[in-house]
Amino acid sequence: MSYKVTVEGVESFEIAKECVRRVKFATDIPLDSNARTKDVGSTLVITGRILTAVDGDPFDSTRKLALWSAVPAEKADCYRKVTVEHLAAGIMERRYCFPNAFVIDYKEDFGDVEGTGTFTLVIKQKKDKLERITIEGGYSAG
């Protein structure tokens, strides 16, 4: 089982497969709703380990996540296309594509026990572009 996370924008990059540990997709509906509402959102939470110099790359890919999280809302580059692929035994279990994603939360945590850090990235799709989200899966990745 592995995850492939690609972020495309002014600077495109891929988070190293060795880094990503967990992906959570959620449809956000207000808890006080008594019927289907138009106030819907979609969120991806991506967590993993911070590893440096993977495959000879002098900059770790998670550093680029941290830099993206600091892009101010006034800049168009705060919105990027994020694609997450979950592969298991050669089968594409899921592919999520958020074409207008923005960071709502990013955290890094370092400790002296394991020698590596962890990250948590929370992104949402721009609300007026929800219909552009694609969710695919259940087919051979080869």
DAHU-V400164 format. One record per pair of residues at least 24 apart in sequence whose C-alpha atoms are under 10 Angstrom apart, sorted by the first residue. I is the first residue (numbers start at 1). J is the second residue. Records with the same first field share a line. If there is no record, write none. Layout:
BEGIN
I = J + J
END
This chain:
BEGIN
1 = 86 + 87 + 88 + 89 + 90 + 91 + 92 + 93
2 = 85 + 86 + 87 + 88 + 89 + 90 + 92
3 = 46 + 84 + 85 + 86 + 87 + 88 + 92 + 94 + 95
4 = 83 + 84 + 85 + 86 + 87 + 95
5 = 46 + 82 + 83 + 84 + 85 + 86 + 95 + 96 + 97
6 = 80 + 81 + 82 + 83 + 84 + 85 + 97
7 = 64 + 65 + 68 + 80 + 81 + 82 + 83 + 84 + 98 + 99 + 101
8 = 77 + 79 + 80 + 81 + 82 + 83 + 99 + 100
9 = 68 + 76 + 77 + 78 + 79 + 80 + 81 + 82 + 99 + 100
10 = 76 + 77 + 78 + 79 + 80
11 = 64 + 68 + 77 + 80
12 = 64 + 80 + 81 + 82
13 = 61 + 62 + 64 + 65 + 82
14 = 60 + 61 + 62 + 64 + 65 + 82 + 83 + 84
15 = 48 + 50 + 60 + 61 + 62 + 63 + 64 + 65 + 84
16 = 49 + 50 + 51 + 52 + 54 + 55 + 60 + 61 + 62
17 = 48 + 54
18 = 48 + 49 + 50 + 51 + 54
19 = 47 + 48 + 49 + 50 + 51 + 52 + 54 + 60 + 61 + 62 + 118 + 119
20 = 46 + 47 + 48 + 49 + 50 + 62 + 118 + 119 + 120
21 = 46 + 47 + 48 + 49 + 118 + 119
22 = 46 + 47 + 48 + 49 + 86 + 120
23 = 47 + 48 + 84 + 85 + 86 + 120 + 121 + 122
24 = 122
25 = 96 + 123 + 124
26 = 124
27 = 124
28 = 124
39 = 127
40 = 127 + 130
41 = 124 + 125 + 126 + 127 + 128 + 129 + 130
42 = 98 + 101 + 123 + 124 + 125 + 126 + 127 + 130 + 133
43 = 98 + 101 + 102 + 103 + 104 + 122 + 123 + 124 + 125 + 126
44 = 82 + 84 + 96 + 97 + 98 + 101 + 103 + 121 + 122 + 123 + 124 + 125
45 = 105 + 106 + 120 + 121 + 122 + 123 + 124
46 = 84 + 106 + 119 + 120 + 121 + 122 + 123
47 = 106 + 107 + 108 + 118 + 119 + 120 + 121 + 122
48 = 108 + 117 + 118 + 119 + 120 + 121
49 = 108 + 109 + 110 + 116 + 117 + 118 + 119 + 120
50 = 108 + 109 + 110 + 115 + 116 + 117 + 118 + 119
51 = 115 + 116 + 117 + 118
52 = 116
62 = 108 + 118 + 119 + 120 + 121
63 = 108 + 119
65 = 103 + 106 + 107 + 119 + 120 + 121
66 = 103 + 106 + 107 + 108 + 119 + 121
67 = 106
68 = 102 + 103 + 106
69 = 102 + 103 + 104 + 105 + 106 + 107 + 121 + 122 + 123
70 = 103 + 105 + 106
71 = 102 + 103
73 = 102 + 103
77 = 102
78 = 102 + 103
79 = 103 + 123 + 124 + 125 + 126
80 = 125
81 = 125
82 = 123 + 124 + 125
83 = 133 + 134 + 135
84 = 135
85 = 135 + 136 + 137 + 141
86 = 137 + 141
87 = 137 + 138 + 139 + 140 + 141
88 = 140 + 141
89 = 140 + 141
90 = 139 + 140 + 141 + 142
91 = 137 + 138 + 139 + 140 + 141 + 142
92 = 136 + 137 + 138 + 139 + 140 + 141 + 142
93 = 136 + 137 + 138 + 139 + 140 + 141
94 = 135 + 136 + 137 + 138 + 139
95 = 134 + 135 + 136 + 137 + 138
96 = 133 + 134 + 135 + 136 + 137
97 = 125 + 132 + 133 + 134 + 135 + 136
98 = 123 + 124 + 125 + 126 + 129 + 130 + 131 + 132 + 133 + 134 + 135
99 = 125 + 126 + 129 + 130 + 132 + 133 + 134
100 = 124 + 125 + 126 + 127 + 128 + 129 + 130 + 132 + 133
101 = 125 + 126 + 127 + 129 + 130 + 133
102 = 126
END
